[in-house]
Every structure is written in C-alpha cells, then in structure tokens.
Amino acid sequence: MAPGDAAEVVETSTETTLAETEALLNESNGYVPRIYGRTNTDSRVEIRATEETWIQVEAPNNEILLTRVLLPGDIYRVPNRNDVTLDIGNAGGLEVKVDGNVIGPLGEAGVVVRNVSLSADQLLSR
C-alpha cells in the first residue's frame, strides 16, 4: 500500500498524563502551571498564585524549602508542619487554601509580608 491508501493505526493510552492535564489548564497563553511540593501528599495547606508573586518558604535554622517566583496558576503544596513560615513579595497575588477551603487574603496587592506561619491551625485562626 502506498502512503495515504489506508488509515494508520496508532495505539493510544486512555490514561491522561499529569503533564497533559496541566497543559489543558492554560493553553491560551502557552504557559503550563507548575505544581511544587508534589511529594507533600499529606499537605493541608496549598498556595496558588493568582498573580506573579515571589515567595520563600522556610523552616527553622534558615532551611529554605522553596524560594521562587510563582506565575499565575502555579501551586505549592506546603509540608504538613507547624514550624514553616512564608515570606511574600506580592501578598495580594496568592490564594491560600486550608483543607480545600480558601482563607482570607494574607495582604494587599504589591505588599511585602514576612514571617507568616503556614501551620494549618494558625492560618485557620487568622
């Protein structure tokens, strides 16, 4: 058979990979949001950027768990620890969820906020 005479059979998987799912989240501008802290499977706290925002997550003794600029749609799953703090370069650019529920803002747009406890109980008591 010559090319084009018969339909080509291609095997496809019915499983959608995580990368494919993420790509579907934001095809309009070509950016695929990232999920950081994937291994924190028992996480009760999730941070999602709604605007470009620098964050630094720190544990005692200056142990940096994450420092980066999150882009809109990026998520960080916080370790389920009571001794982790957050510094934010644009407090209004984050949405924070505890146990799947959005809590109030950590500050106004463009405002730098430092040393916010990321303990689930502390965030719920704000």
C-alpha beads as a LAMMPS data file, in Angstrom:
LAMMPS data file: protein, C-alpha beads

126 atoms
125 bonds

1 atom types
1 bond types

-500.0 500.0 xlo xhi
-500.0 500.0 ylo yhi
-500.0 500.0 zlo zhi

Masses

1 110.0

Atoms # bond

1 1 1 0.000 0.000 0.000
2 1 1 1.122 3.492 -0.756
3 1 1 1.127 6.141 1.949
4 1 1 -2.315 7.609 2.342
5 1 1 -4.109 4.479 0.995
6 1 1 -5.037 3.159 4.422
7 1 1 -5.671 4.756 7.757
8 1 1 -2.728 4.490 10.065
9 1 1 -3.497 2.655 13.299
10 1 1 -1.975 4.337 16.307
11 1 1 -2.237 2.922 19.787
12 1 1 -3.265 5.444 22.381
13 1 1 -3.486 5.186 26.105
14 1 1 -6.735 6.004 27.838
15 1 1 -4.789 7.449 30.743
16 1 1 -4.112 11.159 30.597
17 1 1 -0.709 12.033 31.997
18 1 1 -0.350 14.737 34.625
19 1 1 1.647 16.848 32.164
20 1 1 -1.181 16.635 29.615
21 1 1 -3.713 17.605 32.268
22 1 1 -1.609 20.596 33.308
23 1 1 -1.254 21.659 29.675
24 1 1 -5.024 21.803 29.375
25 1 1 -5.206 24.209 32.301
26 1 1 -3.828 27.178 30.409
27 1 1 -3.496 26.576 26.689
28 1 1 -4.479 30.166 25.846
29 1 1 -1.071 31.687 26.590
30 1 1 1.093 28.586 26.289
31 1 1 2.156 28.533 29.952
32 1 1 1.678 25.284 31.814
33 1 1 1.205 25.958 35.544
34 1 1 3.568 24.031 37.794
35 1 1 2.806 22.159 40.991
36 1 1 5.586 22.325 43.573
37 1 1 5.692 20.136 46.661
38 1 1 4.013 17.183 44.952
39 1 1 5.603 14.836 47.466
40 1 1 3.798 16.609 50.318
41 1 1 0.846 14.238 49.974
42 1 1 -0.459 14.922 53.496
43 1 1 -0.468 18.693 52.906
44 1 1 -3.368 20.615 54.435
45 1 1 -2.178 23.977 53.072
46 1 1 -1.973 24.881 49.403
47 1 1 -0.740 28.171 47.953
48 1 1 -1.856 29.168 44.443
49 1 1 -0.575 32.222 42.603
50 1 1 -3.239 34.433 41.057
51 1 1 -0.586 36.970 40.002
52 1 1 3.178 36.788 39.539
53 1 1 4.461 36.536 43.103
54 1 1 7.806 35.833 44.767
55 1 1 7.591 33.511 47.757
56 1 1 10.038 31.942 50.156
57 1 1 9.035 29.080 52.431
58 1 1 11.367 28.487 55.338
59 1 1 11.727 26.005 58.196
60 1 1 13.744 26.563 61.401
61 1 1 17.501 27.095 61.210
62 1 1 17.131 29.005 57.921
63 1 1 16.232 25.837 55.984
64 1 1 14.784 27.073 52.674
65 1 1 12.071 24.715 51.424
66 1 1 11.157 26.796 48.377
67 1 1 12.163 30.165 47.007
68 1 1 10.888 31.233 43.599
69 1 1 8.580 33.424 41.608
70 1 1 5.231 31.713 41.162
71 1 1 3.353 32.537 37.977
72 1 1 -0.454 32.644 37.802
73 1 1 -1.791 29.125 38.233
74 1 1 1.335 27.741 39.931
75 1 1 0.658 25.806 43.135
76 1 1 2.807 24.939 46.147
77 1 1 1.702 22.174 48.499
78 1 1 3.087 23.079 51.903
79 1 1 4.551 20.326 54.096
80 1 1 2.220 19.444 56.951
81 1 1 4.407 21.031 59.627
82 1 1 3.777 23.661 62.296
83 1 1 7.209 25.303 62.016
84 1 1 7.116 26.564 58.410
85 1 1 6.876 30.265 57.552
86 1 1 6.247 32.243 54.372
87 1 1 7.673 35.492 53.009
88 1 1 5.714 37.045 50.130
89 1 1 6.675 39.727 47.632
90 1 1 3.071 40.379 46.497
91 1 1 0.667 39.309 49.228
92 1 1 -2.407 40.029 47.121
93 1 1 -1.168 37.686 44.421
94 1 1 -1.776 34.492 46.387
95 1 1 -4.775 32.365 47.229
96 1 1 -4.273 30.136 50.267
97 1 1 -6.390 27.082 50.969
98 1 1 -6.535 25.077 54.177
99 1 1 -8.200 21.683 53.887
100 1 1 -9.528 22.781 50.496
101 1 1 -11.169 25.972 51.793
102 1 1 -9.930 29.420 50.746
103 1 1 -8.907 31.586 53.691
104 1 1 -8.798 35.374 53.733
105 1 1 -6.006 37.209 51.911
106 1 1 -2.572 37.426 53.501
107 1 1 -2.249 41.069 52.448
108 1 1 -2.911 43.619 49.736
109 1 1 -1.634 43.530 46.153
110 1 1 2.001 44.593 45.906
111 1 1 2.574 44.452 49.672
112 1 1 5.536 42.526 51.098
113 1 1 4.603 40.294 54.033
114 1 1 7.119 38.354 56.088
115 1 1 7.107 35.504 58.577
116 1 1 3.543 34.221 58.015
117 1 1 3.027 30.898 59.782
118 1 1 1.925 28.161 57.380
119 1 1 0.595 25.971 60.161
120 1 1 -2.917 24.937 59.115
121 1 1 -4.296 25.744 62.576
122 1 1 -2.602 29.174 62.652
123 1 1 -3.976 30.043 59.216
124 1 1 -7.491 28.998 60.209
125 1 1 -7.344 31.202 63.307
126 1 1 -6.425 34.356 61.316

Bonds

1 1 1 2
2 1 2 3
3 1 3 4
4 1 4 5
5 1 5 6
6 1 6 7
7 1 7 8
8 1 8 9
9 1 9 10
10 1 10 11
11 1 11 12
12 1 12 13
13 1 13 14
14 1 14 15
15 1 15 16
16 1 16 17
17 1 17 18
18 1 18 19
19 1 19 20
20 1 20 21
21 1 21 22
22 1 22 23
23 1 23 24
24 1 24 25
25 1 25 26
26 1 26 27
27 1 27 28
28 1 28 29
29 1 29 30
30 1 30 31
31 1 31 32
32 1 32 33
33 1 33 34
34 1 34 35
35 1 35 36
36 1 36 37
37 1 37 38
38 1 38 39
39 1 39 40
40 1 40 41
41 1 41 42
42 1 42 43
43 1 43 44
44 1 44 45
45 1 45 46
46 1 46 47
47 1 47 48
48 1 48 49
49 1 49 50
50 1 50 51
51 1 51 52
52 1 52 53
53 1 53 54
54 1 54 55
55 1 55 56
56 1 56 57
57 1 57 58
58 1 58 59
59 1 59 60
60 1 60 61
61 1 61 62
62 1 62 63
63 1 63 64
64 1 64 65
65 1 65 66
66 1 66 67
67 1 67 68
68 1 68 69
69 1 69 70
70 1 70 71
71 1 71 72
72 1 72 73
73 1 73 74
74 1 74 75
75 1 75 76
76 1 76 77
77 1 77 78
78 1 78 79
79 1 79 80
80 1 80 81
81 1 81 82
82 1 82 83
83 1 83 84
84 1 84 85
85 1 85 86
86 1 86 87
87 1 87 88
88 1 88 89
89 1 89 90
90 1 90 91
91 1 91 92
92 1 92 93
93 1 93 94
94 1 94 95
95 1 95 96
96 1 96 97
97 1 97 98
98 1 98 99
99 1 99 100
100 1 100 101
101 1 101 102
102 1 102 103
103 1 103 104
104 1 104 105
105 1 105 106
106 1 106 107
107 1 107 108
108 1 108 109
109 1 109 110
110 1 110 111
111 1 111 112
112 1 112 113
113 1 113 114
114 1 114 115
115 1 115 116
116 1 116 117
117 1 117 118
118 1 118 119
119 1 119 120
120 1 120 121
121 1 121 122
122 1 122 123
123 1 123 124
124 1 124 125
125 1 125 126
